[in-house]
């Protein structure tokens, strides 16, 4: 068995930098791992578990800094054997450790990588709503007063914020030819996260501590590495576009949206006007490898009772998943684990649907019963399947388009809507560092008490028209050509899936007017 490195999350570093203090970061996990892997008796491999610590609360230290520091440690004499292709190592990460480890692959790792496996325990791959809270002045003073002047870690939080452009670029790296995690780096990744916040967090006055479809810190869809990527760009070079025709289309499209009319699509077009096209798409299980993904029962981001790292309630499931991952030896085994992980998730949902799930929560919640009346009505809703859609809007020169609007037109899609998509939205968030990035959070499946099961909501939308507009407030000499994309029901379901994030990179056409630059033959020379 290759040595194991444990990598923690944001703000989890111990107060002191010594082995005994650092071990406390990971609770019972190091001991549990050692016992688990020694169950083979005398023939069991010697287990080498390395516990790590990094600084995340210094306002000036960012994720690239932490990545470089990690790489330097690996090259120290006492650890450099881990980089030996004949030795290698496995990484078990928690939360923000996912970004550290994936960024190390991108920035520092050779191909193939000495890292054999990365096991993501609630990896914050697409951020956390808590990052926004952590950046606030309230958090600053709470840390200053309650934690002896501790800083907030603003540089790390910028990468952890929902809709981080840095994070999008990090994950997009592995979608490019020659950079596939399994095919080129030879790294097997495994994604594991719970979706039941601790009971006492229900009275937290912030939605991100008690969201359905979340472990109380990270959304399931924000953790799952099976994300979808779609890049939309101009269908023709900007210099070939007739300004007047584009302006006419823009006026017509915006006026139609204002009246609630549909954009002028033809039967064969995804995009009205023919100005845009899909430049690139990547879907797990279709044109890239699907990552084994599991949701353990009664599992939260942290706490000694429910935490994914050392909590008592999910410990058996989590250790089983880790054991399966560590013993996965070949690509064939890896593909088989997709079904085994899915079976674990299926078992979780069977337990949640059973009446015993509600009964198991009664004692836990008694101390806050009055504040949790609504929760008692439908505790299974915590397991409702959600999705994230992240839009990044830039022009054809990759400059951010900050002033934009995104509208999901449920009266489009070429079919009558049984349910308006507005009913699915739970949260909308604009990134504070990159205001051209916006994240939408949707409840795709809803617990139905009468049928004691989950009902699909997205299929009732029956497709839609995606409408993106931008107007430059500083000048009327710049035209952004509106984007109108028709997504019939099957196409919408193809790109937006339960428990997954969908990234839509949009390059809007930014066209200067005719009089922005003029040139004529010299009249005097002509005479």
Beta strands, then each sheet from edge to edge (+ up, - down):
strand 1: 3-7
strand 2: 49-51
strand 3: 89-94
strand 4: 115-121
strand 5: 188-192
strand 6: 228-234
strand 7: 276-282
strand 8: 292-294
strand 9: 386-395
strand 10: 404-409
strand 11: 425-430
strand 12: 437-443
strand 13: 445-448
strand 14: 453-456
strand 15: 464-470
strand 16: 478-480
strand 17: 483-487
strand 18: 501-508
strand 19: 510-512
sheet 1: 2+ 1+ 3+ 4+ 5+ 8+
sheet 2: 7+ 6- 18- 9- 12+ 11-
sheet 3: 10+ 15- 17+
sheet 4: 13+ 14-
sheet 5: 16+ 19-
end
